[in-house]
Amino acid sequence: MGQDIDTKVTKKAPASSEQSRRIAQFLASQPKALAASYSQAQLEAIDNALQGRSWQRHAIDSRGTFSIPFIPWRFYYVMLLGRNRRAFTRREKRLSSLALFGVIIAFTLVSLSLGLLLLYLLKSALGIELFEGHSLGIWDAVKSWFE
């Protein structure tokens, strides 16, 4: 209450070390004459544009070049792997849900099939016949592996 605040004069916050590093890297990649021509407002706008980028935050970041003998060109490859930080679009959400549903159905079918196979093998090992004279032949095939 006892302090007068001058609203016309605003003090600029000091640049963070990360902001200074981003601007320095950007300016180093530019020709010297062009790098010297940027105003402070332009540099701040460039930093704002660059700060959302997370190029160096991948669990796997492998980049390189290679050449193939007798071909005059060089090729490059980029292998990036990391957590997706972007928001899903509606289509991606739908596809993701369908893929999850498919994985759950496949897991359920494989588990059910293996469970029924194990029950059949247990029944056959105990000598229980549900239908006289009928067999799938699975027990005979399994027994032949151990003979």
Buried (B, 14 or more C-beta within 10 A) or exposed (E): EEEEEEEEEEEEEEBEEEBEEBBEEBBEEEEEEEBEEBEEEEBBEBBEEBEEEEEEEEEEEEEEEEEEEEEEEEEEEEEEEEEEEEEEEEEEEEEEEEEEEEEEEEEEEEEEEEEEEEEBBEEBEEEEEEEEEEEEEEBEEBEEEEE
